[in-house]
Amino acid sequence: MADPRFFDNHGPFSVEQLCAIVSGASAADSQLPALVHDLASLTGAGPQHLAFCDGSKSATEALARSAAGFCLVSRVPANASSGCHLILVSDPLAAFAAVARLFYPEHEQVVWSQQTAVDPTADIGAEVMLGPGVVVGPGAQIGAGAQIGAGTVIGRGVAIGRKAQIGSQVTISHAYVGDNVLILPGARIGQPGFGFVSGPKGHFKIPQLGRVIIQDSVEIGANVTIDRGALGDTVVGEGTKIDNLVQIGHNCRVGRHCVIVSQAGLAGSVELGDFVILGGQAGVADHTQIGDGARIAAKSGVPSGTYPGGRDYGGFPLRPIIQWRREVATLALLAKRRKRDGNG
């Protein structure tokens, strides 16, 4: 569900209206339920919510457990919940994106209409320091003792914790930021994630209706980007330290006390356990899970998958670092032999 602090819901809509928008058909023979009130993921949906199932094994299993009242599907699964009203469409993700644009047409960039730099509805705590040119949106909250650098923009509904230090030219939207957080200049927090559905006519944006949650005592380096979730939240755990020029994609979950070094990148829906270390320029593919205490060497390429914690990894594609070093050493020996034998 989209947080009403950040998004305006234009619903509810009837099932008939939604079917007309997505060229869908109801899978039920009985009278259609009256209204769909909001959108949600399969795991977070309730009886008034519409979700989608992409047909994968994990999504089909989630649908069987889901409390969603409505779901977009390409076929009727055998184990679908009897309480869920199914809407048949050719492409559930594309249909969900179209419905999301109907419910939340202003999902992309914030439209600033306020007449003052600090909106009168913003809640500014005691001893807060605002630098020149700071803009604070309606309903935003800034905790006591926070320091906000020049030219920083705090969007509608954003909550900043106590004693946070936020550098100049930072943009924060659709986010909750904890206490004692340090954000260096130029960071972009809560921008829409890079999510598209592709078809014969091109690529169409999937509305990003989630949030960013930054827990206490996190440090975020200069020019870091942390995208908001598509439906759920992008979360950075307590005490995590993020170096300059890091990209964290939508729906990522970074554990507590992780270290992410400069120019590393996390694609969407990556999950890092606690105390994970990512070396500089390491790249992690989407839907990857890395266990507690794992360490990833610099410049490593991490394909989608699950990697147990407590181990060191390196290479491209990623493998245990001892194996990777042996392979590199073996290749070096082979090259020397070829040169010695006159074949190199």
WOMOSUL-V243570 format. One record per helix or strand of 2 or more residues. SS is the DSSP state (A for helix, B for strand). FROM is the first residue (numbers start at 1). LEN is the number of residues. If there is no record, write none. Layout:
ss = {SS & SS}
from = {FROM & FROM}
len = {LEN & LEN}
//
This chain:
ss = {B & A & B & B & B & B & A & B & B & A & B & B & B & B & B & B & B & B & B & B & B & B & B & B & B & B & B & B & B & B & B & B & B & B & B & B & B & B & B & B & B & B & A}
from = {13 & 15 & 25 & 35 & 38 & 49 & 57 & 70 & 85 & 92 & 123 & 129 & 135 & 141 & 147 & 153 & 159 & 165 & 171 & 175 & 182 & 188 & 196 & 202 & 211 & 219 & 225 & 233 & 241 & 247 & 253 & 259 & 265 & 271 & 277 & 283 & 289 & 295 & 301 & 306 & 312 & 319 & 321}
len = {2 & 8 & 2 & 2 & 2 & 4 & 9 & 4 & 4 & 12 & 2 & 2 & 2 & 2 & 2 & 2 & 2 & 2 & 2 & 3 & 2 & 4 & 4 & 4 & 4 & 2 & 3 & 4 & 2 & 2 & 2 & 2 & 2 & 2 & 2 & 2 & 2 & 2 & 2 & 2 & 3 & 2 & 20}
//
